[in-house]
Amino acid sequence: MPEPSITVTVKLFAAYQEAYGVTDLVLDFPPGTPVSAVLDHLINEHPQLQQWRNITRFGVNLQFVEPDTILQSGDEVALIPPVSGG
């Protein structure tokens, strides 16, 4: 029997969107996964994103959250790197 998993939609902005060439991803994770694991997953696939790890903010369902916030199936996750410009 397969392990249960949760499915989340990840909204990509700025450097993340450029790395993937899409505006969002749908990813599966084990239950109990913190939102920071989404960033780990993206950095594993695109190591050039490592530079943004410590300055990215996390949003879940349009609310800013802490990196250890546990995801629920159906959540919409936003990874928000600093925006350049002025």
QUIFENTA-V8253 format. One line per field, one symbol per residue. ss: DSSP state (A for helix, B for strand, O for the rest). A space follows every 10 residues. Layout:
ss = ???
This chain:
ss = OOOOBBBBBB BBOAAAAAAA OOOBBBBBBB OOOBOAAAAA AAAAAOAAAA AAAAAOBBBB OOBBBOOOOB OOOOOBBBBB OOOOOO
